[in-house]
Amino acid sequence: MLKAMNVPKDRNGDRVVEGARVRLLTLSGNWLEDLTEQARIDVNSMIGAVFTVEIDEDGDVWVERRWDDGGGVSHGHSIRLDPNEMELVDDSA
């Protein structure tokens, strides 16, 4: 039996599709408390930025950011977003 996939939406109820661009508005939940201080700084710096989304097999929306640490080394974070945490961005203007 196939699992019905969640249809992701942003805070305004607009449908979010693979490759859509969203602005990260806020982060909710207490998962941030489990991060190291630097990881919290990195993740919080993502708020207000615009990302191209990926959608997993469960219909969850993910964004990712990478930071260049120099010398060919980088680090990054992927975050699953709830509807209230994102807003679709119209790049057509």
Summary of the structure (lengths in Angstrom):
residues: 93
radius of gyration: 14.4
end to end distance: 42.8
largest distance: 48.6
contacts: 210
relative contact order: 0.30
helix: 16%
strand: 35%
